[in-house]
Amino acid sequence: MGPLITVLTSIALVTCVVGAGVKAPVAASKDVGAPTADTCSSVEVKCKNCTHLGVCIAIGQPEIAMPCLGAAQYCTDGACSSKPSSECSGGFSSSFSCPPTDGHYPDPNNCRLYHICVSKVAADYSCEANQVYSTNTHSCVRQTLQNTCQTVNCKQKNGQYSLYPPDHRYAFFCLSGETTGIMATCGNSQEYNTDLNKCQVKCSKEGLVPDPDDERNFIECTATGIGINNYEQVKRQCPNNDKIKSNFDPNTLECVVSTSKK
């Protein structure tokens, strides 16, 4: 029996009970599992809390709390469901494929959806209608000309990666013109090269950035003076000789003594 049929059947049952003059049971406690009654301002069925429906069959009458039972033990979007809402569970279970590193990640097909990966298990979260997910803040932000709604385009692509338009640090794998949950990720000051299938340095300002291919190296970004956001990249290596071994620290942007045995 689907959630809608279940709700309609429940309303019919409650109508019969109230019509017969039988009072609905009143909960003894006021915790999440036992809600108190409110006065109905409209005829509706809504979620009273995470596990109960609030059923209103007449305006001015007390709202009737009905528990969601069995496999559909959660209340989601005004109906009993087998899945809890994101507010009640910390996100829906997801088919999204988490990368090796846990964190917040965008959805390739929905600009208002994002995923949180913990121990390589994903949960889905959604933004409001006037919001989009931002990879810069790892949160929902107001949709503006700067924060637009964009999704991955996999048209005419098969077995290739396609860039996530708002942030080229992310790319999603395409199969038969459709996006998948398989994602490639790059670090800060990097972008994914879909031709080489690897991360490469992206200079956004003058200074030093790590070399994604070798921890001993760093890249110097110097503005060319031609146009906007045009930079010359020069690869350099931290001191490495018979006396000292060092790597480039991406946090301090300094060469530090190497702890590896290379």
DOGU-246903 format. One line per 2 residues: number of its first residue (from 1); for each residue x, z, y of N, C-alpha, C. Coordinates in nm, 3 decimals. Layout:
NUM> X Z Y X Z Y X Z Y | ...
END
This chain:
1> 0.085 0.000 -0.120 0.000 0.000 0.000 0.088 0.000 0.124 | 0.065 -0.094 0.215 0.147 -0.105 0.335 0.116 0.004 0.434
3> 0.205 0.024 0.534 0.187 0.129 0.633 0.058 0.117 0.712 | 0.018 -0.006 0.750 -0.103 -0.024 0.829 -0.226 0.014 0.749
5> -0.231 -0.030 0.622 -0.345 0.004 0.537 -0.351 0.154 0.516 | -0.233 0.216 0.498 -0.228 0.360 0.478 -0.285 0.433 0.598
7> -0.249 0.390 0.719 -0.298 0.453 0.842 -0.447 0.437 0.854 | -0.499 0.315 0.830 -0.642 0.290 0.842 -0.720 0.374 0.741
9> -0.667 0.383 0.620 -0.733 0.465 0.517 -0.734 0.611 0.559 | -0.622 0.656 0.616 -0.613 0.795 0.660 -0.711 0.824 0.771
11> -0.726 0.730 0.867 -0.822 0.747 0.978 -0.964 0.757 0.924 | -0.996 0.671 0.828 -1.130 0.674 0.769 -1.156 0.808 0.702
13> -1.054 0.860 0.633 -1.067 0.988 0.565 -1.087 1.100 0.665 | -1.009 1.097 0.774 -1.022 1.200 0.876 -1.158 1.193 0.942
15> -1.208 1.070 0.969 -1.339 1.052 1.031 -1.448 1.116 0.947 | -1.439 1.096 0.815 -1.538 1.155 0.726 -1.531 1.306 0.729
17> -1.409 1.360 0.729 -1.392 1.505 0.727 -1.446 1.567 0.854 | -1.409 1.509 0.972 -1.456 1.563 1.098 -1.606 1.548 1.112
19> -1.656 1.429 1.066 -1.800 1.404 1.076 -1.881 1.502 0.992 | -1.820 1.553 0.885 -1.890 1.646 0.797 -1.884 1.790 0.849
21> -1.816 1.807 0.963 -1.810 1.940 1.022 -1.701 2.026 0.966 | -1.611 1.967 0.891 -1.500 2.043 0.833 -1.382 2.038 0.928
23> -1.326 2.154 0.962 -1.215 2.160 1.054 -1.086 2.117 0.985 | -1.006 2.042 1.059 -0.874 2.005 1.006 -0.788 2.129 1.000
25> -0.699 2.141 0.899 -0.613 2.259 0.887 -0.520 2.271 1.007 | -0.500 2.393 1.054 -0.412 2.421 1.166 -0.283 2.480 1.112
27> -0.171 2.425 1.155 -0.042 2.472 1.106 -0.012 2.611 1.159 | 0.057 2.691 1.078 0.087 2.829 1.116 0.209 2.838 1.206
29> 0.304 2.750 1.188 0.427 2.756 1.267 0.437 2.634 1.356 | 0.535 2.633 1.446 0.549 2.528 1.545 0.681 2.454 1.530
31> 0.729 2.434 1.408 0.854 2.361 1.389 0.824 2.213 1.377 | 0.930 2.134 1.348 0.915 1.989 1.340 0.817 1.948 1.232
33> 0.811 2.025 1.122 0.726 1.988 1.010 0.582 2.031 1.026 | 0.551 2.105 1.132 0.414 2.154 1.148 0.374 2.149 1.295
35> 0.334 2.033 1.346 0.304 2.017 1.488 0.173 2.083 1.528 | 0.161 2.119 1.655 0.037 2.175 1.706 -0.052 2.062 1.758
37> -0.183 2.092 1.778 -0.279 1.990 1.818 -0.277 1.970 1.969 | -0.295 1.845 2.012 -0.311 1.809 2.152 -0.449 1.745 2.170
39> -0.499 1.746 2.293 -0.627 1.681 2.320 -0.608 1.531 2.337 | -0.692 1.452 2.275 -0.679 1.307 2.277 -0.727 1.249 2.409
41> -0.649 1.162 2.467 -0.688 1.091 2.588 -0.728 0.947 2.559 | -0.706 0.903 2.435 -0.744 0.769 2.391 -0.756 0.768 2.240
43> -0.822 0.666 2.188 -0.833 0.651 2.043 -0.710 0.574 1.994 | -0.626 0.642 1.916 -0.500 0.580 1.875 -0.437 0.655 1.759
45> -0.339 0.591 1.701 -0.254 0.654 1.601 -0.110 0.640 1.647 | -0.038 0.750 1.655 0.099 0.747 1.701 0.182 0.847 1.621
47> 0.312 0.844 1.643 0.398 0.941 1.576 0.395 1.073 1.653 | 0.355 1.178 1.584 0.355 1.312 1.643 0.498 1.365 1.650
49> 0.570 1.343 1.542 0.712 1.376 1.536 0.773 1.291 1.426 | 0.887 1.332 1.372 0.959 1.249 1.275 0.887 1.234 1.141
51> 0.796 1.327 1.109 0.734 1.327 0.976 0.581 1.331 0.979 | 0.519 1.330 1.099 0.373 1.341 1.108 0.315 1.234 1.199
53> 0.197 1.185 1.159 0.118 1.099 1.246 0.030 1.186 1.334 | 0.005 1.141 1.457 -0.094 1.204 1.543 -0.213 1.111 1.553
55> -0.326 1.149 1.496 -0.443 1.063 1.486 -0.550 1.109 1.585 | -0.593 1.019 1.673 -0.699 1.047 1.770 -0.818 0.956 1.740
57> -0.931 1.015 1.699 -1.048 0.935 1.663 -1.155 0.942 1.771 | -1.135 1.031 1.872 -1.232 1.042 1.981 -1.165 1.104 2.102
59> -1.199 1.054 2.220 -1.142 1.107 2.344 -1.196 1.247 2.368 | -1.106 1.338 2.405 -1.145 1.476 2.431 -1.141 1.566 2.309
61> -1.126 1.504 2.189 -1.117 1.581 2.065 -0.970 1.617 2.037 | -0.947 1.723 1.959 -0.809 1.759 1.924 -0.742 1.649 1.841
63> -0.617 1.624 1.870 -0.539 1.529 1.790 -0.516 1.590 1.653 | -0.531 1.508 1.550 -0.515 1.555 1.413 -0.378 1.514 1.360
65> -0.301 1.612 1.317 -0.168 1.586 1.264 -0.177 1.560 1.115 | -0.127 1.445 1.073 -0.130 1.408 0.932 0.011 1.381 0.883
67> 0.056 1.450 0.779 0.193 1.432 0.730 0.211 1.298 0.658 | 0.327 1.241 0.672 0.364 1.124 0.593 0.421 1.173 0.461
69> 0.368 1.121 0.352 0.402 1.174 0.220 0.463 1.067 0.130 | 0.518 1.114 0.019 0.572 1.023 -0.081 0.693 0.946 -0.033
71> 0.701 0.820 -0.072 0.815 0.737 -0.034 0.817 0.707 0.115 | 0.696 0.701 0.176 0.686 0.676 0.320 0.677 0.809 0.393
73> 0.786 0.883 0.393 0.785 1.020 0.443 0.820 1.032 0.591 | 0.854 0.921 0.655 0.891 0.924 0.796 0.785 0.854 0.881
75> 0.773 0.898 1.006 0.683 0.831 1.099 0.766 0.745 1.193 | 0.739 0.615 1.192 0.814 0.518 1.272 0.718 0.419 1.336
77> 0.722 0.409 1.468 0.637 0.314 1.541 0.489 0.328 1.507 | 0.442 0.450 1.497 0.301 0.474 1.476 0.251 0.453 1.335
79> 0.341 0.451 1.237 0.302 0.433 1.098 0.400 0.506 1.007 | 0.352 0.546 0.890 0.440 0.610 0.792 0.531 0.503 0.731
81> 0.658 0.537 0.715 0.757 0.441 0.671 0.860 0.508 0.581 | 0.926 0.426 0.501 1.033 0.478 0.415 1.163 0.496 0.493
83> 1.167 0.440 0.616 1.287 0.451 0.698 1.258 0.534 0.823 | 1.347 0.628 0.856 1.327 0.706 0.978 1.361 0.625 1.102
85> 1.308 0.664 1.216 1.344 0.599 1.341 1.485 0.640 1.380 | 1.547 0.566 1.472 1.683 0.598 1.514 1.690 0.734 1.582
87> 1.580 0.775 1.651 1.579 0.905 1.717 1.579 1.019 1.616 | 1.525 0.993 1.497 1.513 1.100 1.398 1.628 1.104 1.299
89> 1.695 0.994 1.280 1.794 0.990 1.172 1.935 0.960 1.217 | 1.954 0.924 1.344 2.087 0.879 1.383 2.107 0.734 1.346
91> 2.001 0.654 1.349 2.015 0.511 1.324 1.959 0.469 1.190 | 1.909 0.345 1.183 1.862 0.289 1.057 1.981 0.249 0.971
93> 1.963 0.257 0.838 2.065 0.203 0.750 2.075 0.053 0.775 | 2.192 -0.003 0.752 2.219 -0.138 0.801 2.286 -0.225 0.695
95> 2.268 -0.356 0.709 2.338 -0.452 0.624 2.464 -0.503 0.693 | 2.492 -0.451 0.812 2.610 -0.490 0.888 2.737 -0.452 0.812
97> 2.834 -0.543 0.810 2.960 -0.519 0.740 3.062 -0.456 0.835 | 3.094 -0.332 0.811 3.188 -0.261 0.898 3.331 -0.311 0.879
99> 3.406 -0.321 0.988 3.549 -0.354 0.977 3.626 -0.232 0.928 | 3.756 -0.244 0.906 3.833 -0.129 0.856 3.831 -0.008 0.948
101> 3.819 -0.031 1.080 3.821 0.079 1.176 3.680 0.118 1.216 | 3.648 0.247 1.206 3.516 0.296 1.247 3.499 0.284 1.398
103> 3.373 0.277 1.442 3.346 0.269 1.585 3.213 0.204 1.615 | 3.191 0.169 1.743 3.071 0.099 1.790 3.097 -0.051 1.790
105> 3.000 -0.130 1.740 3.019 -0.274 1.733 2.892 -0.349 1.772 | 2.907 -0.467 1.834 2.790 -0.544 1.875 2.724 -0.615 1.757
107> 2.601 -0.657 1.777 2.531 -0.738 1.677 2.543 -0.884 1.717 | 2.568 -0.975 1.623 2.588 -1.116 1.659 2.461 -1.188 1.703
109> 2.343 -1.138 1.661 2.218 -1.210 1.685 2.124 -1.143 1.784 | 2.154 -1.022 1.823 2.063 -0.946 1.908 2.144 -0.869 2.011
111> 2.130 -0.906 2.139 2.209 -0.843 2.244 2.166 -0.700 2.271 | 2.050 -0.660 2.218 1.999 -0.524 2.241 2.022 -0.434 2.119
113> 2.098 -0.482 2.024 2.124 -0.406 1.902 2.274 -0.383 1.887 | 2.311 -0.263 1.840 2.452 -0.238 1.809 2.462 -0.151 1.685
115> 2.584 -0.138 1.634 2.606 -0.069 1.508 2.717 0.035 1.524 | 2.696 0.150 1.463 2.800 0.253 1.459 2.847 0.265 1.315
117> 2.977 0.247 1.295 3.035 0.255 1.162 3.110 0.387 1.146 | 3.075 0.461 1.043 3.143 0.584 1.008 3.175 0.579 0.859
119> 3.303 0.592 0.826 3.348 0.580 0.687 3.303 0.447 0.627 | 3.306 0.343 0.711 3.273 0.206 0.671 3.126 0.189 0.631
121> 3.040 0.281 0.675 2.895 0.271 0.654 2.830 0.255 0.791 | 2.745 0.153 0.806 2.687 0.120 0.936 2.547 0.176 0.953
123> 2.514 0.212 1.077 2.378 0.249 1.116 2.343 0.167 1.240 | 2.217 0.125 1.250 2.172 0.039 1.360 2.109 0.120 1.472
125> 2.138 0.080 1.596 2.079 0.142 1.714 2.030 0.030 1.807 | 1.924 0.057 1.883 1.868 -0.046 1.970 1.857 0.003 2.113
127> 1.864 -0.093 2.207 1.850 -0.065 2.350 1.707 -0.095 2.394 | 1.671 -0.049 2.514 1.540 -0.077 2.569 1.530 -0.225 2.610
129> 1.407 -0.269 2.643 1.381 -0.410 2.671 1.461 -0.464 2.790 | 1.489 -0.380 2.887 1.561 -0.425 3.007 1.710 -0.392 3.001
131> 1.760 -0.368 2.880 1.900 -0.331 2.862 1.969 -0.423 2.762 | 2.101 -0.422 2.764 2.183 -0.492 2.666 2.295 -0.399 2.623
133> 2.353 -0.429 2.508 2.466 -0.348 2.463 2.595 -0.396 2.529 | 2.676 -0.301 2.573 2.804 -0.333 2.636 2.919 -0.284 2.550
135> 3.011 -0.375 2.517 3.129 -0.336 2.440 3.230 -0.261 2.526 | 3.213 -0.268 2.658 3.305 -0.196 2.747 3.272 -0.046 2.754
137> 3.142 -0.015 2.758 3.100 0.125 2.766 3.060 0.181 2.630 | 3.048 0.095 2.529 2.999 0.134 2.396 2.860 0.196 2.405
139> 2.777 0.140 2.495 2.643 0.195 2.514 2.551 0.086 2.569 | 2.422 0.121 2.579 2.326 0.031 2.642 2.343 0.038 2.794
141> 2.340 -0.077 2.859 2.350 -0.083 3.005 2.237 -0.172 3.057 | 2.208 -0.158 3.184 2.102 -0.239 3.244 2.142 -0.386 3.245
143> 2.049 -0.473 3.206 2.076 -0.616 3.204 2.083 -0.669 3.346 | 2.195 -0.730 3.382 2.218 -0.784 3.516 2.287 -0.920 3.504
145> 2.323 -0.978 3.616 2.397 -1.104 3.615 2.535 -1.085 3.554 | 2.589 -0.963 3.566 2.719 -0.933 3.505 2.704 -0.894 3.358
147> 2.595 -0.829 3.324 2.568 -0.789 3.186 2.450 -0.869 3.133 | 2.478 -0.990 3.089 2.372 -1.080 3.044 2.350 -1.067 2.894
149> 2.240 -1.124 2.848 2.207 -1.123 2.705 2.262 -1.250 2.641 | 2.367 -1.234 2.560 2.429 -1.348 2.493 2.451 -1.314 2.346
151> 2.438 -1.415 2.262 2.459 -1.397 2.119 2.554 -1.503 2.064 | 2.597 -1.483 1.942 2.694 -1.573 1.878 2.627 -1.705 1.840
153> 2.695 -1.816 1.866 2.645 -1.949 1.834 2.719 -2.003 1.711 | 2.648 -2.013 1.600 2.708 -2.063 1.476 2.660 -2.204 1.440
155> 2.594 -2.271 1.532 2.542 -2.404 1.502 2.655 -2.498 1.459 | 2.629 -2.571 1.350 2.723 -2.671 1.296 2.856 -2.608 1.256
157> 2.854 -2.481 1.222 2.975 -2.414 1.176 2.952 -2.358 1.036 | 3.049 -2.381 0.949 3.040 -2.332 0.812 3.180 -2.289 0.767
159> 3.193 -2.161 0.733 3.324 -2.111 0.692 3.419 -2.095 0.809 | 3.364 -2.075 0.928 3.446 -2.058 1.049 3.399 -1.936 1.126
161> 3.487 -1.887 1.212 3.450 -1.777 1.302 3.401 -1.834 1.434 | 3.307 -1.763 1.494 3.257 -1.798 1.627 3.268 -1.675 1.717
163> 3.312 -1.695 1.841 3.335 -1.583 1.931 3.205 -1.517 1.976 | 3.213 -1.387 1.998 3.103 -1.313 2.060 3.116 -1.335 2.210
165> 3.022 -1.406 2.275 3.041 -1.452 2.414 3.075 -1.345 2.517 | 3.012 -1.225 2.514 3.045 -1.127 2.618 3.185 -1.068 2.605
167> 3.244 -1.073 2.486 3.373 -1.008 2.465 3.447 -1.080 2.352 | 3.551 -1.154 2.389 3.623 -1.237 2.290 3.717 -1.157 2.201
169> 3.713 -1.025 2.212 3.784 -0.944 2.114 3.712 -0.945 1.979 | 3.589 -0.993 1.978 3.507 -0.994 1.857 3.470 -1.137 1.819
171> 3.471 -1.164 1.690 3.427 -1.294 1.638 3.354 -1.271 1.507 | 3.251 -1.352 1.481 3.170 -1.336 1.361 3.179 -1.461 1.274
173> 3.179 -1.438 1.143 3.193 -1.546 1.046 3.060 -1.620 1.032 | 3.068 -1.753 1.027 2.949 -1.838 1.016 2.943 -1.904 0.879
175> 2.823 -1.911 0.824 2.799 -1.982 0.699 2.676 -2.071 0.715 | 2.694 -2.200 0.691 2.583 -2.296 0.698 2.506 -2.284 0.830
177> 2.579 -2.267 0.939 2.517 -2.261 1.069 2.451 -2.130 1.105 | 2.468 -2.029 1.021 2.408 -1.898 1.046 2.516 -1.791 1.057
179> 2.490 -1.690 1.140 2.585 -1.582 1.153 2.576 -1.487 1.034 | 2.686 -1.419 1.008 2.689 -1.315 0.905 2.733 -1.185 0.971
181> 2.729 -1.077 0.894 2.775 -0.949 0.946 2.925 -0.932 0.937 | 2.994 -1.035 0.888 3.140 -1.027 0.874 3.204 -1.050 1.011
183> 3.286 -0.957 1.053 3.338 -0.960 1.189 3.489 -0.943 1.192 | 3.553 -1.016 1.282 3.695 -0.997 1.311 3.707 -0.926 1.444
185> 3.796 -0.829 1.455 3.812 -0.753 1.578 3.957 -0.754 1.624 | 3.975 -0.753 1.754 4.108 -0.747 1.814 4.118 -0.625 1.904
187> 4.239 -0.587 1.938 4.261 -0.471 2.022 4.244 -0.504 2.170 | 4.265 -0.405 2.254 4.260 -0.426 2.398 4.369 -0.524 2.440
189> 4.341 -0.600 2.545 4.433 -0.703 2.597 4.459 -0.813 2.494 | 4.359 -0.833 2.405 4.368 -0.939 2.305 4.236 -1.014 2.300
191> 4.241 -1.132 2.238 4.121 -1.208 2.209 4.142 -1.281 2.077 | 4.031 -1.315 2.011 4.043 -1.380 1.880 4.052 -1.531 1.898
193> 4.151 -1.590 1.833 4.170 -1.735 1.836 4.103 -1.793 1.711 | 3.992 -1.864 1.729 3.916 -1.916 1.615 3.983 -2.037 1.550
195> 4.080 -2.097 1.618 4.155 -2.208 1.557 4.265 -2.157 1.465 | 4.333 -2.050 1.509 4.442 -1.993 1.430 4.395 -1.879 1.341
197> 4.270 -1.834 1.362 4.214 -1.720 1.288 4.304 -1.598 1.298 | 4.338 -1.563 1.421 4.421 -1.445 1.444 4.399 -1.397 1.588
199> 4.437 -1.271 1.610 4.431 -1.216 1.746 4.553 -1.261 1.825 | 4.531 -1.286 1.953 4.641 -1.324 2.040 4.628 -1.249 2.172
201> 4.739 -1.239 2.242 4.742 -1.165 2.368 4.658 -1.237 2.473 | 4.583 -1.157 2.549 4.509 -1.209 2.664 4.550 -1.127 2.786
203> 4.615 -1.191 2.880 4.657 -1.123 3.002 4.542 -1.122 3.103 | 4.501 -1.004 3.146 4.397 -0.991 3.247 4.453 -0.938 3.379
205> 4.579 -0.896 3.376 4.648 -0.850 3.496 4.798 -0.850 3.467 | 4.877 -0.834 3.571 5.021 -0.829 3.552 5.061 -0.696 3.488
207> 5.161 -0.705 3.402 5.208 -0.584 3.333 5.247 -0.614 3.191 | 5.253 -0.508 3.109 5.296 -0.518 2.971 5.178 -0.496 2.877
209> 5.177 -0.572 2.767 5.077 -0.554 2.662 5.148 -0.561 2.527 | 5.093 -0.497 2.424 5.156 -0.500 2.291 5.150 -0.639 2.229
211> 5.244 -0.669 2.144 5.243 -0.792 2.065 5.165 -0.762 1.936 | 5.052 -0.828 1.913 4.973 -0.797 1.794 5.042 -0.834 1.663
213> 5.147 -0.916 1.670 5.214 -0.961 1.549 5.335 -0.876 1.509 | 5.388 -0.799 1.604 5.510 -0.723 1.575 5.515 -0.601 1.666
215> 5.513 -0.482 1.608 5.510 -0.359 1.686 5.638 -0.335 1.764 | 5.744 -0.409 1.732 5.870 -0.394 1.806 5.868 -0.473 1.938
217> 5.772 -0.563 1.951 5.770 -0.652 2.066 5.664 -0.613 2.169 | 5.681 -0.664 2.289 5.579 -0.653 2.393 5.577 -0.783 2.473
219> 5.465 -0.803 2.543 5.447 -0.925 2.621 5.444 -0.888 2.769 | 5.523 -0.960 2.848 5.518 -0.946 2.993 5.419 -1.047 3.049
221> 5.320 -0.999 3.123 5.222 -1.087 3.188 5.255 -1.097 3.336 | 5.280 -1.219 3.382 5.314 -1.243 3.523 5.224 -1.350 3.579
223> 5.159 -1.322 3.692 5.068 -1.419 3.754 5.145 -1.544 3.796 | 5.085 -1.660 3.769 5.150 -1.787 3.803 5.128 -1.824 3.949
225> 5.024 -1.765 4.010 4.991 -1.800 4.148 4.906 -1.925 4.158 | 4.872 -1.982 4.042 4.788 -2.102 4.038 4.651 -2.062 3.985
227> 4.551 -2.068 4.070 4.416 -2.032 4.028 4.401 -1.883 4.006 | 4.289 -1.847 3.942 4.257 -1.707 3.914 4.275 -1.680 3.765
229> 4.331 -1.565 3.734 4.350 -1.523 3.595 4.437 -1.617 3.515 | 4.536 -1.675 3.580 4.637 -1.755 3.511 4.768 -1.677 3.507
231> 4.818 -1.654 3.387 4.937 -1.572 3.370 5.039 -1.640 3.279 | 5.164 -1.617 3.311 5.274 -1.659 3.224 5.306 -1.544 3.129
233> 5.322 -1.576 3.001 5.351 -1.474 2.901 5.494 -1.489 2.851 | 5.568 -1.379 2.853 5.705 -1.377 2.802 5.716 -1.266 2.698
235> 5.757 -1.302 2.578 5.772 -1.203 2.470 5.911 -1.141 2.476 | 5.915 -1.008 2.469 6.041 -0.936 2.468 6.038 -0.832 2.355
237> 6.159 -0.789 2.315 6.169 -0.690 2.207 6.232 -0.561 2.257 | 6.176 -0.449 2.209 6.234 -0.320 2.241 6.375 -0.310 2.183
239> 6.459 -0.219 2.233 6.596 -0.206 2.182 6.600 -0.182 2.032 | 6.665 -0.270 1.962 6.682 -0.258 1.817 6.820 -0.312 1.781
241> 6.909 -0.219 1.745 7.045 -0.255 1.707 7.097 -0.154 1.607 | 7.230 -0.150 1.590 7.288 -0.058 1.493 7.271 0.088 1.534
243> 7.254 0.113 1.663 7.247 0.250 1.712 7.105 0.303 1.729 | 7.011 0.217 1.753 6.874 0.261 1.783 6.771 0.164 1.728
245> 6.661 0.221 1.680 6.546 0.141 1.638 6.425 0.190 1.718 | 6.353 0.098 1.778 6.239 0.140 1.860 6.124 0.042 1.848
247> 6.004 0.094 1.881 5.882 0.015 1.883 5.816 0.029 2.020 | 5.721 -0.060 2.047 5.647 -0.055 2.173 5.522 0.030 2.152
249> 5.509 0.134 2.234 5.393 0.223 2.226 5.279 0.165 2.311 | 5.164 0.127 2.248 5.055 0.064 2.324 4.984 0.160 2.419
251> 5.003 0.291 2.401 4.939 0.389 2.488 5.020 0.416 2.614 | 5.149 0.439 2.596 5.234 0.467 2.712 5.296 0.342 2.771
253> 5.287 0.229 2.697 5.347 0.101 2.738 5.498 0.118 2.759 | 5.559 0.196 2.669 5.702 0.219 2.672 5.760 0.196 2.533
255> 5.892 0.168 2.528 5.962 0.160 2.401 5.997 0.302 2.356 | 5.961 0.336 2.234 5.984 0.470 2.181 6.061 0.460 2.049
257> 6.124 0.569 2.012 6.202 0.570 1.887 6.110 0.540 1.771 | 6.154 0.452 1.683 6.073 0.410 1.570 6.073 0.517 1.461
259> 5.955 0.538 1.403 5.943 0.632 1.291 5.935 0.559 1.157 | 5.929 0.427 1.163 5.922 0.347 1.040 6.060 0.324 0.985
261> 6.065 0.276 0.862 6.193 0.254 0.795 6.232 0.108 0.795 | 6.176 0.029 0.887 6.211 -0.113 0.894 6.353 -0.131 0.942
END
